[in-house]
Amino acid sequence: MRIAHLPQLLLVGMEEREPSPRLRRLIRRGVGGIVLYERNCADASQVRDLTTELQGIAHEAGQPPLIIAVDQEHGPVTRIKKGVTLFPSPYKLALRGEEAVREMARVTAKELSSMGINLNLAPVADLLLTDNEVIGERSFGKNPQRVAELVALYVEELQGVGVAACAKHFPGHGACKEDSHKTLPILDLSIDLLGKRELLPFREAIRVGVATMMVGHILIPALDPETPATFSPRVIRGVLREELGFRGVVISDDILMGALSPWSLEERALLALKGGIDMLLVSGEGEGEAVMEGLMRGWDGGRLPPERVRDAANRIAALKERFPWRRSHGEDRT
């Protein structure tokens, strides 16, 4: 495994609506993907032009096509708000029934694909089990079986149109009272209850072939009493890979979040990759560049197992092949 493959393990945010010199440098060095936020998205037309420009930078540098990701959940988390179809929150759509969820996923995928976006960081597979300001109406509801059914429907419809889905936030954030943007939540539940409740929507997402899975910054004492899920081989390799059989790309939640503040940025990146994360989400350009340098140092210092990097890079390459970037007029980029 060549060190040149390391940047492919990064999914980096951008600061403005146009690529900065720093972002251009990151893309030329081979960063695997770009995640768009509301700050980057004026309307659908501008996003379409932006993704074409970003892919052009990668192409001219001889790098693989980028994964272009966004959180277009609808409701509280909607990054692109103009020039697209806006739907009610997942919770409200679930009350309308299965066909409403199907339509939302199908229309969203068509519109994202037309803008050059090939990964939607949705659906939220968390259950709404407490007064949780982080999840709230982003969830399809509190009934595990019903949420599992709707998550599976969403994944099938979204991916059927050619946009990768991401079930999040494994193994379930809905019963946590703490906000992982600020501190590390603790999910103190038995393994039996986790299996019957929290894990059910993720299990269904895997059954229908979800392409990616986002691991939340959560401590689950029953699975690993010392290590957050983001860093935990027991959670990622043991439960997600071996027990549930997930074979796709495992993405971290944003590693800049407050839940991981006890660790340095470089430690977060190295621990996450060693624990089983395939792709690190870093919401800032400067921090993305710092993480890239930290990974290089980790490689040089022997702190990154080559087989771990190889496996992650291979899964990301397979994701790009399965959900290739397409021009706005529908032709594959060659």
HUSULGI-V958609 format. One record per backbone hydrogen bond with DSSP energy under -1.0 kcal/mol. NH is the residue of the N-H (numbers start at 1). CO is the residue of the C=O. E is the energy in kcal/mol with one decimal. If there is no record, write none. Layout:
NH/CO/E + NH/CO/E
This chain:
5/2/-1.8 + 6/3/-1.7 + 8/5/-1.0 + 9/6/-2.2 + 10/7/-1.7 + 11/280/-3.0 + 12/33/-2.4 + 13/282/-2.5 + 24/20/-2.6 + 25/21/-1.9 + 26/22/-2.3 + 27/23/-2.5 + 28/24/-2.4 + 29/25/-1.6 + 30/27/-1.4 + 31/26/-1.9 + 32/7/-1.8 + 33/10/-1.6 + 34/67/-2.6 + 35/12/-2.0 + 36/69/-3.0 + 40/37/-2.0 + 41/38/-1.3 + 44/82/-1.4 + 47/43/-2.3 + 48/44/-2.3 + 49/45/-2.0 + 50/46/-2.4 + 51/47/-2.8 + 52/48/-1.7 + 53/49/-2.1 + 54/50/-2.7 + 55/51/-2.5 + 56/52/-1.9 + 57/53/-1.9 + 58/54/-1.8 + 59/55/-2.6 + 60/56/-2.6 + 61/57/-1.4 + 62/59/-1.5 + 63/58/-2.7 + 67/32/-1.9 + 69/34/-2.8 + 70/119/-1.5 + 73/77/-1.4 + 74/77/-1.5 + 79/71/-1.1 + 91/137/-2.0 + 93/89/-2.7 + 94/90/-2.4 + 96/93/-1.2 + 101/97/-1.3 + 102/98/-2.6 + 103/99/-2.6 + 104/100/-2.2 + 105/101/-2.3 + 106/102/-2.7 + 107/103/-2.9 + 108/104/-2.3 + 109/105/-2.4 + 110/106/-2.0 + 111/107/-2.4 + 112/108/-2.8 + 113/109/-2.7 + 114/110/-1.9 + 116/113/-1.6 + 117/112/-2.5 + 118/68/-1.3 + 119/68/-1.5 + 120/164/-2.7 + 121/70/-3.2 + 122/120/-2.6 + 125/168/-3.9 + 128/141/-2.4 + 129/127/-1.4 + 132/130/-2.3 + 136/132/-1.2 + 138/135/-2.4 + 139/136/-1.7 + 147/143/-2.9 + 148/144/-2.5 + 149/145/-2.1 + 150/146/-2.2 + 151/147/-2.8 + 152/148/-2.2 + 153/149/-2.1 + 154/150/-2.6 + 155/151/-2.5 + 156/152/-2.4 + 157/153/-2.4 + 158/154/-2.8 + 159/155/-2.5 + 160/156/-1.5 + 163/158/-1.6 + 164/118/-2.3 + 166/122/-3.0 + 167/212/-1.7 + 168/123/-1.7 + 170/214/-2.4 + 172/169/-2.2 + 176/173/-1.6 + 182/179/-2.1 + 183/179/-2.6 + 187/219/-3.1 + 189/187/-1.5 + 194/190/-2.4 + 195/191/-2.3 + 196/192/-1.8 + 197/193/-2.0 + 199/194/-2.9 + 203/199/-2.6 + 204/200/-2.1 + 205/201/-2.1 + 206/202/-2.2 + 207/203/-2.0 + 208/204/-1.6 + 209/206/-1.6 + 210/205/-2.3 + 212/165/-1.4 + 213/249/-2.2 + 214/167/-2.6 + 215/251/-2.4 + 216/170/-2.9 + 218/216/-1.7 + 219/185/-2.7 + 223/220/-1.8 + 224/220/-3.1 + 229/218/-3.2 + 231/228/-1.9 + 236/232/-2.7 + 237/233/-1.1 + 238/233/-2.3 + 239/234/-1.5 + 240/235/-2.5 + 241/236/-2.1 + 242/237/-2.3 + 243/238/-1.9 + 244/239/-2.5 + 246/240/-2.3 + 249/211/-1.9 + 251/213/-3.0 + 252/279/-2.3 + 253/215/-1.2 + 255/281/-2.6 + 257/254/-1.6 + 258/181/-2.0 + 259/180/-1.9 + 260/257/-1.7 + 261/258/-1.9 + 263/260/-1.9 + 268/264/-2.6 + 269/265/-2.0 + 270/266/-2.3 + 271/267/-2.9 + 272/268/-2.2 + 273/269/-2.2 + 274/270/-2.4 + 275/271/-1.9 + 277/272/-2.6 + 278/250/-2.4 + 279/250/-2.1 + 280/9/-3.1 + 282/11/-2.7 + 288/284/-2.0 + 289/285/-2.4 + 290/286/-2.1 + 291/287/-2.6 + 292/288/-2.2 + 293/289/-2.1 + 294/290/-2.3 + 295/291/-2.6 + 296/292/-1.9 + 297/293/-2.2 + 298/294/-2.5 + 299/295/-2.5 + 300/296/-2.6 + 301/297/-2.3 + 302/299/-1.5 + 303/298/-3.0 + 309/305/-1.7 + 310/306/-2.6 + 311/307/-2.3 + 312/308/-2.0 + 313/309/-2.7 + 314/310/-2.4 + 315/311/-2.0 + 316/312/-2.2 + 317/313/-2.3 + 318/314/-2.1 + 319/315/-2.1 + 320/316/-2.1 + 321/317/-1.7 + 322/318/-2.3 + 323/319/-2.5 + 327/331/-3.1 + 330/327/-2.4 + 333/325/-1.4
